[in-house]
Amino acid sequence: MTRPRITLLAAAAVAALALPASAPRAEQNPWYIGVSELYSHESNLLRLADGETAQQAQAAQGLQGVTLSRGDNLSQTSLLAGLDKPFGRQHAYANLSVRDTRYDRNTLYNNVGYTANAGLDWSTAERVAGSLAYSANRSLSSFNSYGVTTQKNLESSQNIDANVRVGLVTQYRLVFTLDHRQTHNSDPDPTIQSREYNQDAASFGLQWTPRDPTTLGMALRETQGRYPKYLQLTDSLNNPIPGAYQADRFKQSALDLTASLVPSGASTLDARLSYSKTHYDLNQQRDFSGLTGTAGWTWQPRDRLKLSARWYRDVGQNSYATTYFNVAGTSDYSQIYNSYRLQADFNATAKLSFTGALQLVDRTLVTTVNNPLIPANLLDQSGKDSSTVVSLGLRWTPLRSVTFGCDASTERRTATGSAGLTVPLHDNTLSCFGQFQLQQ
């Protein structure tokens, strides 16, 4: 461990021990501070195809002066702090995690990231309640098999959510929600910059609770968004103009139907079915209309055992700036995917717990090229892939302030269709951590 990281851990320990020891114990201190250390090994960090080497990926990206490795070990030191405080009818919370991540071989990807959350749940003496939440995250972006880049890219995101619930009568209430999201990428590559977006969404709906805890809902949702760096502009000689981009705007209208049911004391069901239409101003190949949704079931036959299952269907769309024959264009990568997950959680004792999960993901992938000098469909691609992920985890809490844990997972992907759109790959990950958290 390097000296700066030792100093970081020491500072955290000193700060934790410096908390007032004479605080009244009748009421728990709402503040906490902590530190954690994680060690992990990943066999395919770069998400390379079966048979592909890191040297081949490095040559394709033109990286100079670095040596990449397919697998790697990493260590991550995190400082933790938080607040959880109810007062009157309200409840305020906040937490922050700052992470210093170091790689043994791929030192190019060393980075400092963070996760922050803050919020307020409030209610009045009458039938009005609501919440306000803010979250921010910065981390190394995942490596994708299409439009793959081995360059270092830190993706930052922010999200603000607000909702107001107004009870009309005992069984009905109106729900208003507002949502703002935005992302930013550190890599100046136009391919990466084209993925940045910001969007605002609002919904208005009605919830009906015929009998507690059964709830049915219907809402109208409107979303407006913008890809500010959709395409980098060029001069008369087709040379990119630094800092000059053409934006693409989109609008989405959706109808959401939701349900939450408790058929028995040990079982819970929830579902959402949405019909949506999305329209883009420029890259209209990305327009979509259809059904998406999710459904989940949780069953807890015993206090120590909980089983859950979830199905999820959605459409993801991303725009990539490209160049064909020195002429700027765009490539659209749309994916329709279905995800199925089974999970079991078992508390062996009050201090020891286990988790096991199986996840299946099927994706249908399509790429369309928007370039006035290339005949339509000449470079279009399509493909499918299926991924299977098996994971196991354990947690041991010998003391209230100390937690140890390990997680292991294996992923196998099979792929068919156009070369480069998706690739077959496999990846194995093993990680262990220790966490100390002081809350008086």
C-alpha positions as CSV (number, residue, x, y, z in Angstrom):
1,M,0.0,0.0,0.0
2,T,1.4,3.4,-0.9
3,R,2.1,6.1,1.7
4,P,-0.8,8.4,0.5
5,R,-3.3,5.6,1.0
6,I,-1.9,4.8,4.4
7,T,-2.3,8.5,5.3
8,L,-5.8,8.3,4.0
9,L,-6.7,5.4,6.3
10,A,-5.0,6.9,9.3
11,A,-6.8,10.2,8.8
12,A,-10.1,8.3,8.7
13,A,-9.3,6.4,11.9
14,V,-8.3,9.5,13.8
15,A,-11.4,11.3,12.7
16,A,-13.6,8.4,13.8
17,L,-12.0,8.2,17.2
18,A,-12.2,12.0,17.6
19,L,-16.0,11.8,17.6
20,P,-17.4,12.9,21.0
21,A,-17.4,10.0,23.4
22,S,-19.7,11.7,25.9
23,A,-22.8,11.9,23.6
24,P,-26.0,10.7,25.3
25,R,-26.7,7.1,24.6
26,A,-30.4,7.3,25.0
27,E,-30.6,8.6,21.4
28,Q,-28.3,7.2,18.7
29,N,-26.0,9.8,17.1
30,P,-27.4,10.4,13.5
31,W,-23.8,10.9,12.1
32,Y,-21.4,8.1,11.1
33,I,-17.9,7.9,9.6
34,G,-16.1,4.9,8.3
35,V,-13.4,3.5,6.1
36,S,-13.3,0.4,3.9
37,E,-10.7,-1.5,1.9
38,L,-11.5,-3.8,-1.1
39,Y,-9.3,-6.1,-3.1
40,S,-10.5,-7.6,-6.3
41,H,-9.4,-9.7,-9.3
42,E,-11.1,-9.6,-12.7
43,S,-10.0,-12.0,-15.4
44,N,-11.3,-9.8,-18.3
45,L,-11.2,-6.2,-17.2
46,L,-11.3,-4.8,-20.7
47,R,-14.3,-7.0,-21.8
48,L,-12.3,-8.5,-24.7
49,A,-13.7,-11.1,-27.0
50,D,-12.7,-14.7,-26.5
51,G,-9.3,-15.2,-28.2
52,E,-8.6,-11.4,-28.4
53,T,-5.5,-10.1,-26.6
54,A,-5.0,-6.8,-24.8
55,Q,-2.2,-6.0,-27.3
56,Q,-4.6,-6.3,-30.2
57,A,-7.0,-3.9,-28.5
58,Q,-4.2,-1.5,-27.6
59,A,-3.0,-1.5,-31.2
60,A,-6.5,-0.9,-32.5
61,Q,-6.8,2.2,-30.2
62,G,-3.4,3.5,-31.1
63,L,-2.4,3.7,-27.4
64,Q,1.3,4.6,-27.0
65,G,3.6,4.4,-23.9
66,V,1.3,2.0,-21.9
67,T,1.0,-1.8,-21.6
68,L,-2.5,-3.2,-21.1
69,S,-3.3,-6.5,-19.5
70,R,-6.5,-8.6,-20.0
71,G,-6.8,-9.4,-16.4
72,D,-5.9,-7.3,-13.3
73,N,-5.9,-6.9,-9.6
74,L,-7.2,-3.8,-8.0
75,S,-7.3,-2.3,-4.6
76,Q,-9.9,0.3,-3.5
77,T,-9.8,2.5,-0.4
78,S,-13.0,4.3,0.5
79,L,-13.9,7.0,3.1
80,L,-17.5,6.9,4.2
81,A,-19.7,9.4,6.0
82,G,-23.4,9.9,6.5
83,L,-26.4,11.3,8.3
84,D,-29.8,9.8,9.0
85,K,-32.0,12.0,11.1
86,P,-35.8,12.0,11.7
87,F,-37.3,15.1,13.1
88,G,-41.0,15.5,13.7
89,R,-42.9,14.3,10.6
90,Q,-39.7,14.7,8.4
91,H,-36.7,12.5,7.7
92,A,-33.4,13.8,6.4
93,Y,-30.5,11.7,5.2
94,A,-27.2,12.0,3.4
95,N,-24.2,9.8,2.7
96,L,-20.9,10.1,0.8
97,S,-18.3,7.6,-0.3
98,V,-15.0,8.7,-1.8
99,R,-13.1,5.9,-3.6
100,D,-9.4,5.7,-4.5
101,T,-8.9,2.8,-7.0
102,R,-5.5,1.5,-8.0
103,Y,-4.7,-1.2,-10.6
104,D,-1.6,-3.5,-10.5
105,R,-1.0,-3.7,-14.2
106,N,-3.4,-1.3,-16.0
107,T,-2.2,1.8,-14.1
108,L,-3.8,3.9,-16.9
109,Y,-7.1,3.4,-15.2
110,N,-6.2,4.5,-11.7
111,N,-8.8,7.0,-10.5
112,V,-10.6,8.7,-7.7
113,G,-14.4,8.4,-7.8
114,Y,-17.3,9.1,-5.5
115,T,-21.0,8.4,-4.7
116,A,-23.2,10.9,-2.9
117,N,-26.8,10.8,-1.9
118,A,-29.0,13.3,0.0
119,G,-32.7,13.5,0.5
120,L,-35.7,14.7,2.6
121,D,-39.0,12.8,3.2
122,W,-41.7,15.1,4.5
123,S,-45.4,15.1,5.3
124,T,-48.0,17.5,6.7
125,A,-50.6,17.0,9.3
126,E,-53.2,16.5,6.5
127,R,-53.0,14.3,3.4
128,V,-49.9,15.8,1.7
129,A,-46.5,14.2,1.7
130,G,-43.5,14.0,-0.6
131,S,-39.8,13.6,-1.0
132,L,-36.8,15.3,-2.5
133,A,-33.6,13.4,-3.4
134,Y,-30.3,14.1,-5.0
135,S,-27.6,11.7,-6.1
136,A,-24.2,12.0,-7.9
137,N,-21.7,9.5,-9.0
138,R,-18.3,9.4,-10.7
139,S,-16.6,6.2,-11.7
140,L,-14.6,4.5,-14.5
141,S,-17.0,3.7,-17.3
142,S,-17.4,0.1,-18.3
143,F,-15.7,-1.2,-21.4
144,N,-18.2,-2.0,-24.2
145,S,-17.7,-4.6,-26.9
146,Y,-19.1,-2.2,-29.6
147,G,-17.4,1.1,-30.1
148,V,-14.9,-0.3,-27.7
149,T,-12.3,2.0,-26.3
150,T,-9.4,1.2,-24.0
151,Q,-8.9,4.9,-23.2
152,K,-9.6,6.0,-19.7
153,N,-13.0,7.6,-19.3
154,L,-14.6,8.8,-16.1
155,E,-18.3,9.1,-16.3
156,S,-20.0,11.5,-14.0
157,S,-23.8,11.6,-13.5
158,Q,-26.3,13.6,-11.4
159,N,-29.9,13.0,-10.7
160,I,-32.6,15.0,-8.9
161,D,-36.0,13.5,-8.0
162,A,-39.0,15.1,-6.4
163,N,-42.5,13.9,-5.8
164,V,-45.7,15.1,-4.1
165,R,-48.5,12.8,-3.0
166,V,-51.9,14.3,-2.2
167,G,-54.6,12.1,-0.6
168,L,-58.0,12.7,-1.9
169,V,-60.0,10.2,0.1
170,T,-59.0,7.1,2.0
171,Q,-58.4,5.0,-1.0
172,Y,-57.1,7.5,-3.6
173,R,-54.2,9.9,-4.0
174,L,-52.7,12.0,-6.7
175,V,-48.9,11.7,-7.4
176,F,-46.7,14.3,-9.1
177,T,-43.1,13.6,-9.9
178,L,-40.2,15.6,-11.4
179,D,-36.9,14.1,-12.5
180,H,-33.6,15.6,-13.9
181,R,-30.7,13.6,-15.1
182,Q,-27.4,14.5,-16.8
183,T,-24.1,12.7,-17.6
184,H,-20.6,13.9,-18.5
185,N,-17.6,12.0,-19.8
186,S,-13.9,13.0,-19.3
187,D,-12.6,11.3,-22.5
188,P,-12.5,14.0,-25.3
189,D,-13.0,11.4,-28.0
190,P,-16.1,12.4,-30.1
191,T,-17.3,8.8,-29.9
192,I,-17.5,9.1,-26.1
193,Q,-18.6,12.7,-26.0
194,S,-21.6,11.8,-28.2
195,R,-23.0,9.7,-25.3
196,E,-23.5,12.7,-23.0
197,Y,-27.1,13.7,-22.4
198,N,-29.4,15.5,-20.1
199,Q,-33.1,15.1,-19.7
200,D,-36.1,16.3,-17.7
201,A,-39.2,14.2,-17.0
202,A,-42.5,14.9,-15.3
203,S,-45.4,12.6,-14.6
204,F,-48.9,12.9,-13.1
205,G,-50.8,9.9,-11.9
206,L,-53.5,8.4,-9.7
207,Q,-53.0,5.6,-7.1
208,W,-55.8,3.5,-5.7
209,T,-55.5,1.4,-2.6
210,P,-58.7,-0.8,-2.4
211,R,-57.3,-2.4,0.7
212,D,-53.9,-2.1,2.4
213,P,-51.3,-3.0,1.2
214,T,-52.6,-3.5,-2.4
215,T,-52.0,-0.5,-4.6
216,L,-52.8,0.1,-8.3
217,G,-51.7,3.1,-10.3
218,M,-51.8,4.8,-13.6
219,A,-49.6,7.8,-14.7
220,L,-48.8,9.9,-17.8
221,R,-45.1,10.6,-18.2
222,E,-43.5,13.2,-20.5
223,T,-39.7,13.4,-21.1
224,Q,-37.6,15.8,-23.0
225,G,-33.9,15.3,-23.5
226,R,-30.8,16.5,-25.4
227,Y,-27.5,15.0,-26.6
228,P,-25.5,18.3,-26.7
229,K,-22.5,16.7,-28.5
230,Y,-24.4,14.4,-30.8
231,L,-22.1,15.1,-33.8
232,Q,-18.8,17.1,-34.0
233,L,-19.0,19.7,-36.8
234,T,-16.4,19.9,-39.5
235,D,-15.0,22.6,-41.8
236,S,-15.0,22.8,-45.6
237,L,-12.1,20.2,-45.7
238,N,-14.0,17.8,-43.3
239,N,-11.6,18.5,-40.5
240,P,-13.2,18.4,-37.0
241,I,-13.8,21.9,-35.5
242,P,-12.7,21.8,-31.8
243,G,-15.6,22.5,-29.4
244,A,-18.2,22.7,-32.2
245,Y,-21.1,20.2,-32.0
246,Q,-24.6,19.6,-33.4
247,A,-27.1,18.6,-30.7
248,D,-29.9,16.2,-31.1
249,R,-33.1,16.5,-29.0
250,F,-35.7,13.9,-28.2
251,K,-39.2,13.7,-26.7
252,Q,-40.9,10.7,-25.1
253,S,-44.5,10.2,-24.0
254,A,-45.5,7.2,-21.9
255,L,-48.4,5.6,-20.1
256,D,-47.4,3.7,-17.0
257,L,-49.6,1.1,-15.3
258,T,-48.3,-0.2,-11.9
259,A,-49.5,-2.7,-9.3
260,S,-48.3,-3.8,-5.9
261,L,-49.9,-6.9,-4.3
262,V,-49.4,-8.9,-1.1
263,P,-51.2,-12.2,-1.7
264,S,-49.9,-13.6,1.6
265,G,-47.9,-12.5,4.6
266,A,-44.8,-14.1,3.1
267,S,-45.2,-13.1,-0.5
268,T,-45.1,-9.7,-2.4
269,L,-45.7,-9.0,-6.1
270,D,-45.0,-5.7,-8.0
271,A,-45.3,-4.9,-11.7
272,R,-45.1,-2.0,-14.2
273,L,-46.2,-2.0,-17.8
274,S,-45.4,1.0,-19.9
275,Y,-46.3,2.0,-23.5
276,S,-44.0,4.8,-24.8
277,K,-43.2,6.7,-28.0
278,T,-39.9,8.4,-28.5
279,H,-39.0,10.8,-31.3
280,Y,-35.6,12.3,-32.2
281,D,-35.2,15.5,-34.2
282,L,-32.1,14.4,-36.2
283,N,-31.4,10.7,-35.9
284,Q,-34.9,9.5,-36.5
285,Q,-33.7,5.9,-36.9
286,R,-33.7,5.9,-33.2
287,D,-37.4,6.5,-32.9
288,F,-39.2,3.9,-30.8
289,S,-42.7,2.9,-29.9
290,G,-43.7,-0.2,-27.9
291,L,-44.1,-1.9,-24.6
292,T,-41.6,-2.1,-21.8
293,G,-42.0,-3.1,-18.2
294,T,-40.8,-5.0,-15.1
295,A,-42.3,-7.6,-12.7
296,G,-41.0,-8.9,-9.4
297,W,-41.9,-11.5,-6.8
298,T,-40.5,-11.8,-3.3
299,W,-41.1,-14.8,-1.0
300,Q,-39.9,-15.0,2.6
301,P,-41.1,-18.4,4.0
302,R,-38.8,-18.1,7.0
303,D,-37.2,-15.2,8.9
304,R,-33.7,-16.3,7.7
305,L,-34.5,-17.1,4.1
306,K,-35.7,-14.8,1.3
307,L,-36.2,-15.7,-2.4
308,S,-36.8,-13.2,-5.1
309,A,-37.3,-13.2,-8.9
310,R,-37.5,-10.3,-11.4
311,W,-38.1,-9.8,-15.1
312,Y,-37.1,-6.6,-16.8
313,R,-37.6,-5.4,-20.4
314,D,-36.4,-2.1,-21.8
315,V,-34.9,-0.4,-24.8
316,G,-31.5,1.3,-24.6
317,Q,-30.4,3.7,-27.3
318,N,-27.0,5.3,-27.7
319,S,-25.5,7.5,-30.4
320,Y,-21.9,7.1,-31.6
321,A,-20.1,9.7,-33.8
322,T,-18.1,8.0,-36.5
323,T,-16.2,8.8,-39.7
324,Y,-16.5,7.0,-43.0
325,F,-14.1,7.9,-45.8
326,N,-13.2,11.1,-43.9
327,V,-16.8,12.2,-43.8
328,A,-18.4,12.7,-40.4
329,G,-21.5,10.6,-39.7
330,T,-23.4,8.9,-36.9
331,S,-23.9,5.4,-35.9
332,D,-27.0,4.4,-33.9
333,Y,-26.8,1.4,-31.5
334,S,-30.2,0.3,-30.3
335,Q,-30.8,-2.6,-28.0
336,I,-33.9,-4.4,-26.8
337,Y,-33.1,-6.6,-23.8
338,N,-34.9,-8.9,-21.5
339,S,-33.4,-9.6,-18.1
340,Y,-34.3,-12.4,-15.7
341,R,-32.9,-12.7,-12.2
342,L,-33.3,-15.2,-9.4
343,Q,-31.8,-14.5,-6.0
344,A,-31.7,-16.2,-2.6
345,D,-30.6,-14.5,0.7
346,F,-29.9,-16.6,3.8
347,N,-29.0,-15.4,7.3
348,A,-27.2,-18.3,8.8
349,T,-26.8,-16.4,12.1
350,A,-27.2,-12.9,13.4
351,K,-23.7,-12.2,12.2
352,L,-23.3,-14.3,9.1
353,S,-25.3,-14.1,5.8
354,F,-25.1,-15.6,2.3
355,T,-26.4,-14.5,-1.1
356,G,-26.6,-16.4,-4.4
357,A,-28.0,-15.1,-7.7
358,L,-28.5,-16.2,-11.3
359,Q,-29.1,-13.7,-14.0
360,L,-29.9,-14.2,-17.7
361,V,-29.9,-11.3,-20.2
362,D,-31.0,-11.5,-23.9
363,R,-30.3,-8.5,-26.2
364,T,-31.3,-7.7,-29.8
365,L,-28.8,-5.3,-31.3
366,V,-29.1,-3.0,-34.3
367,T,-26.8,-0.5,-35.8
368,T,-27.9,2.0,-38.4
369,V,-25.6,4.5,-40.2
370,N,-26.7,8.1,-41.0
371,N,-24.3,9.4,-43.7
372,P,-25.4,11.2,-46.8
373,L,-22.6,9.8,-48.9
374,I,-23.2,6.2,-48.1
375,P,-26.2,4.3,-49.5
376,A,-28.8,3.4,-46.9
377,N,-28.3,0.0,-45.2
378,L,-24.9,-0.5,-46.7
379,L,-23.2,-0.5,-43.3
380,D,-26.2,-1.5,-41.2
381,Q,-25.6,-4.4,-38.7
382,S,-27.7,-6.6,-36.5
383,G,-27.0,-9.2,-34.0
384,K,-28.0,-10.9,-30.7
385,D,-26.3,-12.0,-27.6
386,S,-27.1,-13.9,-24.4
387,S,-25.3,-13.6,-21.1
388,T,-25.4,-15.8,-18.0
389,V,-24.1,-14.5,-14.7
390,V,-23.8,-16.6,-11.6
391,S,-22.8,-14.8,-8.3
392,L,-22.2,-15.8,-4.7
393,G,-21.5,-13.6,-1.7
394,L,-21.1,-13.7,2.1
395,R,-21.1,-11.1,4.8
396,W,-19.7,-11.5,8.4
397,T,-20.3,-8.8,11.0
398,P,-18.4,-9.8,14.2
399,L,-19.0,-6.4,15.7
400,R,-21.6,-3.7,15.1
401,S,-19.0,-1.4,13.6
402,V,-17.0,-4.0,11.6
403,T,-18.1,-5.9,8.5
404,F,-16.1,-8.3,6.2
405,G,-17.4,-9.8,3.0
406,C,-16.4,-11.6,-0.2
407,D,-18.2,-11.9,-3.6
408,A,-17.5,-14.1,-6.6
409,S,-19.1,-14.1,-10.0
410,T,-18.7,-15.7,-13.4
411,E,-20.2,-14.4,-16.7
412,R,-20.4,-16.2,-20.0
413,R,-21.7,-14.5,-23.2
414,T,-22.6,-16.0,-26.5
415,A,-23.1,-13.8,-29.6
416,T,-24.4,-14.1,-33.2
417,G,-24.6,-11.5,-36.0
418,S,-22.4,-8.9,-37.5
419,A,-18.7,-9.0,-36.4
420,G,-17.9,-6.2,-33.9
421,L,-21.4,-5.4,-32.9
422,T,-21.3,-7.9,-30.1
423,V,-18.7,-10.5,-29.2
424,P,-18.6,-13.8,-27.2
425,L,-16.7,-13.4,-24.0
426,H,-16.2,-14.7,-20.4
427,D,-15.2,-13.0,-17.2
428,N,-14.5,-14.1,-13.6
429,T,-14.4,-11.8,-10.7
430,L,-13.4,-12.3,-7.0
431,S,-13.4,-9.5,-4.4
432,C,-13.1,-9.2,-0.7
433,F,-13.5,-6.2,1.6
434,G,-13.3,-5.0,5.2
435,Q,-15.3,-2.0,6.5
436,F,-15.1,-0.1,9.8
437,Q,-17.9,2.3,10.6
438,L,-18.2,4.3,13.8
439,Q,-21.6,5.6,15.0
440,Q,-22.0,6.5,18.6
